[in-house]
């Protein structure tokens, strides 16, 4: 019926019906047809799709609910992304002219605006792969999409297109999550992962000692995951994140105000910023309004080379000195000429060129298409040219993202070349025709496989291949410095390849016109001599500096612990070094040693003098009456007691330690033995005067007296011999008493042996005291029992007080206490026993007669 109708009504009616049928076929699947005209389009045998954010802000949403919701036109045109789109156009033209790459096959392109929002990018991607809204222009469905610039949009695109096996090659999405080939098998990118960018910033923080840094990031996968990777890279290196603020474009004013307040109140002077340049500009303006100009910014690749920010003189006080990680720069031969030849006449009716012309020349192109309204500008006369124009669009001095886009097109072309089994004409096979398999044979799943295996050499002679969907990491480290014309320029000061970072520190200009590396720490590093002590409830980067304890040092800045000095060393006053300890002992040269030596020598002299007096008057009654033999033996033992105290003075040695304790024990036992025997003799004499006791003195004759003294002394000698043979005293370096000094002292060896020596002396002293106490009321002039009692009381009191004093005295003072006890007890014996006799001999010689002594005896009876 339709064929007959067409034949009947003639050729004119056929044309009308064809138009109506074409219109039906061109019907859009949504009402946002105004978005279909924003882009660049060229048909071909194989069409490459592109999603580029020519605009970065959608218009405000209509919330009146009086019309159907739809995507509105985007605003805020950007010249840089238009240069990226031209990189696709330029690369496609190069490939179409290349007889070796895709010979006999013509590439086309369909580039649409993503508006930096996922609804726009997703709509554009679905339209392109379905051949959708632009089927009226007879462009076929795209087989591969180059985009998106944002990580979040790329994640959405990859997840959406993965079931359809449509490859997505991003030129700027850096989220490390996109390296997961299981979740994003169709995703590729010509830019390194954020892992390497964050690693570069972590290296910079470690290099310059920034331990307290802040972070500001876009409120999406790009910003949040980049900061997360930075934290992972700095884990265990004492670098802490002071704060993390996010910026969402829909609530940018509130987020910027909050982030600025946080920056203002933080001690962090270094701020990491992972955001787009437009958002960063608003943050910088807010900081400038608050007069916060002393922060050092570390810029991510998203804005580290932003010409828009570099061209804002009012921001120079903040942006001068910015250090950033940038996508590596590479030239594209003849691309500058291509850009300057761009003209509306080559792309009639193109909305993007209309906006570029309005921005560049201040005139409006007359278009017959719908687009953003004109700004009441005069019409362009058509003679305008980009030759000699310097702006964001024509700037090819540092092609970074642009070069990534260029590489993405070539990687797609090589994948098509491999998939379609293309052969090229060569000189050796001139009869062989250039051809590729038909485009109907393109299988998207196979295209993904070939894209994974793409490997070619770029025009710069570099090898290109995909590694986990990305490319090997190569970054430039850039610094914003003053140019000769008073503007700011982006200067390369270093490079990072893989995990290796190199930077020329002397070439870096720091922020706020400082000529030194900024300091960004929560707490200043602890100086030598102190250690870090983390503040409770705060990050490890916030700490107090505590001085090292005595005997401990820290000889480096930022020590977390103090090291203990070796036993023979001690810390200096600054706690920064171990110095040899002073060796301390009771020497003959110090004041205490001289004093004790003088007292001991004086005791020896006094004892000798008493002995001389007794020897000279040995025939006098008072000497005879007091048992002259025992008296001389006692004086000899007292002299030995004084002399043995000198052995304790001086540097302890193996022999001095053994001699001093043995001499002390034996001489005092000898002394006490003489006193004990004298006391026993006195008691025996008085007891023999009683009836029936005349034979008592036979048992205490001179021989028995000498034998008793010898016996009592031999017991001590045996104790000392056993002690010295089993566990003798020895020199000991005591480092635990006084920190900065080593006390050189004699260690007693066997405590049991030392206790037996002292115990035996105490036993003899107690017996002497007891016997003398019983004989205290005997006649004074005849016996010395009363004086022996006094001497024994003094002796016992001295040695009872000696024990706690000796134990509690540190170092050489314990030796001094022992010497003092020896001297005090020796003087007590000498004075109490011999002073009264010497007084009678020297001062009252008239009483030194037998009659006087016998008279006293008779009165005593």
Secondary structure, 3 states (H helix, E strand, C coil): CHHHHHHHHHHHHHHHHHHHHHHHHCCCCCCCHHHCCCEEEECCCEEEEEEECCEEEECCCCCCCCCCCCCCCEEEECHHHHHHHHHHHHHHHHHHHCCCCCCCCCEEEEEEECCCCHHHHHHHHHHHHCCCHHHHHCCCCEEEEECCCCHHHHHHHHHHHHCCCCEEEECCCCCHHHHCCCCCCCEEECCCCHHHHHHHHHHHHHHHCCCEEEEEEECCHHHHHHHHHHHHHHCCCCCEEEEEEEECHHHHHHHHHHHHHHHHHCCCCEEEEECCHHHHHHHHHHHHHCCCCCCEEEECCCCCCCHHHHCCHHHHHHHCCCEEEEECCCCCCCHHHHHHCCCCCCCCCCHHHHHHHHHHHCCECCCCCCCCCCCCCCECCCCCCCCCCCCCCCCCCCCCHHHHHHHHHHHHHHHHHHHCCCECCECCECCCCCECCCHHHCCHHHHHHHHHCCEEECCCCCEEECECCECCCEEEEEEEEECCCCCEEEEEEEEEECCEEEECHHHCCCHHHCCCCCCCCCCCCCCCCEEEEECCCCCCCCEEEEECCCCEECCCCCCCCCEECCCCEEECCCCCCEEECEEECCCCCCHHHHHHHHHHHHHHHHHHHHHHHHHHCCCCHHHHHCCHHHHHHHHHHHHHHHHHHHHCCCCCCHHHHHHHHHHHHHHHHHHHHHHHHHHHHHHHHHHHCCCCCHHHHHHHCHHHHHHHHHHHHHHHHHHHHHHHHHHCCEEEEECCCCCCEEEEEEECCCHHHHHHHHHHHHHHHHHHHHHHHHCCCCCCCCCCHHHHHHHHHHHHHHHHHHHHHHHHCCCHHHHHHHHHHHHHHHHHHHHHHHHHHHHHHHCCHHHCCHHHHHHHHHHHC
